[in-house]
Amino acid sequence: MNNIKNTLLLFVAFISINFVSAQKVDLDPFRFNFEYRNLPMEPQNKKYTTYSVYVDAPATVTQSVSRSAIEGMVNLQGFKKIYEDAHLEVRVKFNDLIIDNTETKSRTDERKDKDGKVTSSKTYYWVDVKYSFWGSYEMKDYKGTPLVASQNMLNTPQYKYSTTEYNSSSEASNYFNNNRTAIVGKLVRERMNDGFASLNAHINKMYGFPVTKDNMQLWLIDNKKHPERETMKTKWEELKPMLESVSANELTELKAGKIKEMIAYFDGLKATYNKDEKGDKKLRYAAFYNNAVLYILLDQPEKATKEAEGLIANDYDKSDGKTLTAKAEDLQVLLTKNEVKSRHFDIDLSEAKGPKN
């Protein structure tokens, strides 16, 4: 009798173990924000800490946007803007905004009854305006070394603007003619906003240190029946606020330690769920993926690459492994070029001065 009982217990235990092992693995993206300081593609001399902006624009443009306002639109992060004689110089040039063509257009709005007969109609009028506006910029250091050759700030030289609609063609024409100066000013400001967005993106990518906040993700179990779900959820709820409180100026030992604890946990999952079946592969995929991401956050691209290679060898969604490998390689290039080990550091510009001071 005891032998039968023991056999039944062993059978139940065997079934239970296999049931747990065969639990369905549902992975969901758990998103978080992470802040760091982007590194320039073409870092300059570490002694370079200032920049100046010079504007060349006709009066018709500066009447719409003042020269000082235009200068204020250039923002090279990680450097101090001074009036002149800086380490880096950004020169911006604009031509007049030219009205190339105006044309009054119309449309008729008809209302019909249930039989399709027109019961009323109303015509609306507006003015279509084609105009040209051109702007460019270049950048060099104080020694005259070119950094950015003359480059267009705007995607196309010609644009289109339409007035609001009016009840007659004369009203539409009068509106445009009476408000021409204000409309031109509005168009100049709109195009400048577009142009400076492009300029700032480019010079900061190449030479600046912009603070960046990325929205990222880890793959975590969201199946309430899986035995790892509660442990993983608890660890994630402890880690997420740590990740989201990291500053571009500093990644503290405490927060880095918490990230490393999570990496160790995922390493343990790889060893525990080691079978060659879909559920285990899927969980190992999450472990490799998450660790690659976490090592990138720690600015350890070599370790991130090893995790990405493990993800590929795991043979579940290899494409993510290739993507993470590329990210790790890009990070390694930036760290090496900038001669730094971290993307978290403070930049104190309170004492920054130009090279002649």
Phi, psi and omega per residue, in radians:
M1 nan -0.771 3.134
N2 -1.098 -0.654 3.134
N3 -1.103 -0.711 3.119
I4 -1.120 -0.753 -3.133
K5 -1.091 -0.782 -3.128
N6 -1.123 -0.688 3.118
T7 -1.100 -0.743 3.118
L8 -1.097 -0.729 3.137
L9 -1.102 -0.741 3.115
L10 -1.114 -0.669 3.134
F11 -1.136 -0.771 3.119
V12 -1.092 -0.747 3.132
A13 -1.079 -0.747 3.139
F14 -1.084 -0.787 3.127
I15 -1.088 -0.729 -3.116
S16 -1.106 -0.788 -3.136
I17 -1.065 -0.794 -3.139
N18 -1.192 -0.550 3.112
F19 -1.156 -0.777 3.125
V20 -1.091 -0.774 -3.105
S21 -1.113 -0.548 -3.071
A22 -1.609 0.124 3.120
Q23 -0.951 2.416 3.120
K24 -1.128 2.355 3.133
V25 -1.792 1.864 3.061
D26 -1.785 2.018 3.133
L27 -1.816 2.354 3.076
D28 -2.226 2.615 3.100
P29 -1.325 2.200 3.058
F30 -1.897 1.966 -2.958
R31 -1.627 2.689 3.106
F32 -2.735 2.787 3.086
N33 -1.781 2.468 -3.123
F34 -2.429 2.247 -3.063
E35 -1.815 2.441 3.080
Y36 -2.722 3.013 3.136
R37 -1.804 2.019 3.136
N38 -1.152 2.509 -3.119
L39 -1.769 2.504 -3.087
P40 -1.261 2.584 3.078
M41 -1.217 -0.562 -3.134
E42 -2.220 1.321 -3.094
P43 -1.090 2.501 3.127
Q44 -1.712 3.132 3.084
N45 -0.896 2.313 -3.089
K46 -1.105 -0.282 3.095
K47 -1.397 -0.213 3.121
Y48 -1.345 2.035 -3.075
T49 -2.273 -0.075 -3.050
T50 -2.250 2.787 3.033
Y51 -2.567 2.658 3.089
S52 -2.177 2.704 3.138
V53 -2.125 2.293 3.117
Y54 -2.110 2.340 -3.027
V55 -2.053 2.281 3.028
D56 -2.097 1.849 -3.081
A57 -2.626 2.527 3.122
P58 -1.253 2.861 -3.101
A59 -1.046 -0.587 -3.132
T60 -1.088 -0.487 3.117
V61 -1.468 -0.806 -3.097
T62 -1.233 -0.273 3.005
Q63 -1.239 -0.497 3.135
S64 -1.511 -0.713 3.107
V65 -2.352 2.055 -3.069
S66 -1.080 2.728 3.131
R67 -1.012 -0.730 3.141
S68 -1.170 -0.609 3.103
A69 -1.172 -0.680 3.106
I70 -1.114 -0.776 3.098
E71 -1.023 -0.665 -3.126
G72 -1.204 -0.289 -3.129
M73 -1.362 -0.281 3.102
V74 -1.549 2.209 -3.070
N75 -2.393 1.768 3.079
L76 -1.718 1.789 -3.025
Q77 -1.263 2.444 -3.104
G78 1.636 -0.009 3.106
F79 -2.262 2.678 3.136
K80 -1.659 2.260 3.121
K81 -1.461 2.177 3.063
I82 -2.167 2.882 -2.979
Y83 -1.127 -0.779 -3.122
E84 -2.764 3.023 3.086
D85 0.960 0.880 3.124
A86 -1.697 3.031 3.093
H87 -1.173 -0.655 -3.133
L88 -2.132 2.499 -3.112
E89 -2.169 2.271 3.044
V90 -1.982 2.117 -3.130
R91 -1.953 2.196 -3.072
V92 -2.028 2.366 -3.129
K93 -2.311 2.366 3.088
F94 -2.234 2.556 2.967
N95 -1.712 3.013 3.050
D96 -1.076 2.608 2.940
L97 -1.420 2.141 -3.071
I98 -1.925 2.227 3.014
I99 -1.430 1.958 -3.081
D100 -1.476 -0.625 -3.068
N101 -2.852 2.485 3.006
T102 -2.215 2.488 -3.121
E103 -2.572 2.232 3.099
T104 -1.455 2.245 -3.115
K105 -2.164 2.907 -3.097
S106 -2.547 2.823 3.002
R107 -2.530 2.602 -3.129
T108 -1.999 2.240 -3.137
D109 -1.799 1.988 -3.105
E110 -1.871 2.507 3.028
R111 -2.017 2.393 -3.083
K112 -2.147 2.676 3.054
D113 -1.475 -3.058 -3.065
K114 -1.140 -0.322 3.133
D115 -1.615 0.011 3.124
G116 1.545 0.109 -3.138
K117 -1.462 2.358 3.134
V118 -1.211 2.118 -3.138
T119 -1.771 -0.425 3.090
S120 -2.826 2.744 3.096
S121 -2.601 2.636 3.128
K122 -2.515 2.373 -3.112
T123 -1.869 2.372 -3.140
Y124 -2.043 2.589 -3.068
Y125 -2.248 2.564 3.056
W126 -2.646 2.959 3.128
V127 -1.966 2.193 3.005
D128 -1.616 2.306 -3.101
V129 -2.130 2.230 2.979
K130 -1.838 2.257 -3.094
Y131 -2.458 2.743 3.137
S132 -2.032 2.440 3.084
F133 -2.618 2.334 -3.026
W134 -2.323 2.380 3.086
G135 -2.546 2.600 3.137
S136 -2.508 2.927 3.078
Y137 -2.587 2.747 3.028
E138 -2.518 2.840 -3.060
M139 -2.496 2.467 3.098
K140 -2.631 2.929 3.045
D141 -1.632 3.063 -3.015
Y142 -1.204 -0.259 3.083
K143 -1.504 -0.078 3.134
G144 1.646 0.083 3.129
T145 -1.247 2.102 -3.132
P146 -1.164 2.338 3.079
L147 -1.959 -0.778 3.054
V148 -2.238 2.036 3.052
A149 -1.202 2.828 -3.102
S150 -0.849 2.156 -3.035
Q151 -2.359 2.388 3.130
N152 -1.134 2.432 3.086
M153 -1.570 -0.343 -3.028
L154 -2.043 2.597 -3.030
N155 -1.244 -0.566 -3.088
T156 -2.521 2.574 -3.128
P157 -1.330 -0.339 -3.075
Q158 -2.115 2.477 -3.083
Y159 -2.338 2.974 -3.140
K160 -2.241 2.451 3.091
Y161 -2.351 2.480 3.102
S162 -2.191 2.357 3.071
T163 -1.290 3.031 2.988
T164 -1.258 2.966 -3.072
E165 -1.543 2.570 3.137
Y166 -2.306 2.980 -3.051
N167 -1.448 -0.204 3.114
S168 -2.560 2.767 -3.137
S169 -1.158 -0.594 -3.139
S170 -1.165 -0.670 3.097
E171 -1.094 -0.762 -3.140
A172 -1.109 -0.788 3.141
S173 -1.135 -0.753 -3.135
N174 -1.101 -0.691 3.127
Y175 -1.035 -0.847 -3.108
F176 -1.132 -0.799 -3.090
N177 -1.141 -0.679 -3.106
N178 -1.322 -0.370 -3.089
N179 -2.059 0.373 -3.048
R180 -0.979 -0.814 -3.100
T181 -1.095 -0.771 -3.137
A182 -1.152 -0.675 3.138
I183 -1.153 -0.759 3.107
V184 -1.051 -0.750 3.103
G185 -1.053 -0.738 3.117
K186 -1.080 -0.747 -3.119
L187 -1.192 -0.674 3.090
V188 -1.046 -0.810 -3.117
R189 -1.118 -0.720 3.135
E190 -1.096 -0.816 -3.124
R191 -1.166 -0.650 3.101
M192 -1.105 -0.725 3.118
N193 -1.017 -0.741 3.099
D194 -1.132 -0.797 -3.076
G195 -1.128 -0.740 -3.122
F196 -1.278 -0.468 3.034
A197 -1.083 -0.744 3.121
S198 -1.184 -0.773 3.134
L199 -1.037 -0.897 -3.092
N200 -1.091 -0.689 3.122
A201 -1.063 -0.722 -3.078
H202 -1.247 -0.895 -3.064
I203 -1.188 -0.513 3.100
N204 -1.312 -0.613 3.076
K205 -1.124 -0.701 -3.061
M206 -1.445 -0.689 -2.949
Y207 -2.289 -0.208 -3.021
G208 -1.698 3.108 3.115
F209 -2.213 1.081 -3.063
P210 -1.211 2.435 3.035
V211 -1.260 2.214 -3.067
T212 -2.123 2.402 3.043
K213 -2.126 1.870 -3.118
D214 -1.614 2.506 2.980
N215 -1.649 1.992 -3.007
M216 -2.117 3.130 -3.126
Q217 -2.610 2.677 2.908
L218 -2.080 2.683 3.067
W219 -1.682 2.068 -3.095
L220 -2.234 2.721 3.132
I221 -1.222 2.314 3.081
D222 -2.156 0.313 3.094
N223 -1.632 1.923 -3.037
K224 -1.053 -0.396 -3.089
K225 -1.505 -0.215 -3.097
H226 -1.311 2.392 -3.067
P227 -1.102 -0.379 -3.141
E228 -1.542 -0.183 -2.964
R229 -1.035 -0.853 -3.059
E230 -1.179 -0.725 3.116
T231 -1.104 -0.788 -3.130
M232 -1.123 -0.729 3.136
K233 -1.079 -0.776 -3.137
T234 -1.089 -0.796 -3.141
K235 -1.116 -0.679 3.125
W236 -1.154 -0.729 -3.134
E237 -1.145 -0.436 3.054
E238 -1.403 -0.621 -3.045
L239 -1.394 -0.712 -3.005
K240 -0.940 -0.890 3.131
P241 -1.075 -0.528 3.072
M242 -1.124 -0.840 -3.137
L243 -1.052 -0.761 -3.040
E244 -1.354 -0.168 3.107
S245 -1.734 0.015 3.113
V246 -1.200 2.356 3.136
S247 -1.771 2.647 3.050
A248 -1.068 -0.418 -3.107
N249 -1.413 -0.365 -3.049
E250 -2.866 2.385 2.931
L251 -2.007 1.779 -3.017
T252 -1.198 2.785 3.101
E253 -1.052 -0.638 -3.140
L254 -1.078 -0.824 -3.106
K255 -1.255 -0.662 3.073
A256 -1.106 -0.664 3.111
G257 -1.108 -0.670 3.125
K258 -1.162 -0.648 3.081
I259 -1.122 -0.737 -3.140
K260 -1.142 -0.596 3.069
E261 -1.077 -0.709 3.132
M262 -1.175 -0.665 3.088
I263 -1.073 -0.759 3.131
A264 -1.086 -0.666 3.115
Y265 -1.093 -0.794 -3.141
F266 -1.179 -0.584 3.042
D267 -1.047 -0.693 3.110
G268 -1.109 -0.635 3.130
L269 -1.132 -0.641 3.124
K270 -1.046 -0.695 -3.117
A271 -1.294 -0.640 -3.091
T272 -1.289 -0.785 -3.101
Y273 -1.772 1.363 -2.967
N274 -1.954 0.190 -3.099
K275 -1.401 2.761 3.141
D276 -1.594 1.047 3.099
E277 -2.353 2.839 -2.965
K278 -1.016 -0.804 -3.094
G279 -1.044 -0.789 -3.141
D280 -1.192 -0.715 3.112
K281 -1.067 -0.703 -3.124
K282 -1.127 -0.720 3.135
L283 -1.218 -0.663 3.082
R284 -1.160 -0.642 3.072
Y285 -0.969 -0.842 3.136
A286 -1.055 -0.728 -3.117
A287 -1.117 -0.815 3.123
F288 -1.136 -0.797 -3.127
Y289 -1.046 -0.892 -3.089
N290 -1.082 -0.717 -3.138
N291 -1.162 -0.646 3.086
A292 -1.069 -0.776 3.110
V293 -1.091 -0.795 -3.100
L294 -1.144 -0.640 3.084
Y295 -1.183 -0.590 3.060
I296 -1.126 -0.697 3.097
L297 -1.105 -0.562 3.118
L298 -1.447 0.011 -3.095
D299 1.039 0.791 3.076
Q300 -2.149 1.259 -3.022
P301 -1.094 -0.549 3.141
E302 -1.110 -0.737 3.109
K303 -1.223 -0.611 3.095
A304 -1.102 -0.679 3.125
T305 -1.106 -0.718 3.114
K306 -1.086 -0.699 3.104
E307 -1.156 -0.710 3.123
A308 -1.125 -0.668 3.079
E309 -1.136 -0.663 3.074
G310 -1.127 -0.643 3.106
L311 -1.097 -0.750 3.133
I312 -1.122 -0.788 -3.138
A313 -1.130 -0.490 3.125
N314 -1.140 -0.377 3.028
D315 1.147 0.694 2.998
Y316 -2.384 1.866 -3.092
D317 1.048 1.162 -3.116
K318 -1.103 -0.472 -3.055
S319 -1.045 -0.620 3.107
D320 -1.141 -0.590 3.099
G321 -1.122 -0.705 3.116
K322 -1.174 -0.684 3.118
T323 -1.113 -0.772 -3.134
L324 -1.194 -0.597 3.076
T325 -1.088 -0.755 3.130
A326 -1.108 -0.701 3.117
K327 -1.122 -0.727 3.134
A328 -1.141 -0.702 3.121
E329 -1.127 -0.747 3.110
D330 -1.072 -0.727 3.126
L331 -1.120 -0.732 3.132
Q332 -1.061 -0.713 3.117
V333 -1.063 -0.802 -3.117
L334 -1.152 -0.756 3.133
L335 -1.082 -0.739 -3.130
T336 -1.163 -0.810 -3.135
K337 -1.050 -0.685 -3.076
N338 -1.553 -0.048 3.112
E339 0.960 0.804 3.093
V340 -2.305 2.843 3.122
K341 -1.924 -0.085 -3.077
S342 -2.568 2.655 3.026
R343 -1.703 0.282 3.109
H344 -2.093 1.812 3.125
F345 -2.796 2.639 -3.124
D346 -1.517 2.507 3.047
I347 -2.040 1.917 -3.119
D348 -1.687 1.938 -3.105
L349 -1.876 0.192 -3.062
S350 -1.083 -0.538 -3.126
E351 -1.869 0.190 -3.065
A352 -1.164 2.360 3.125
K353 -2.424 2.764 3.099
G354 -1.211 2.935 -3.061
P355 -1.165 -0.321 -3.111
K356 -1.611 -0.026 -3.089
N357 -1.808 nan nan
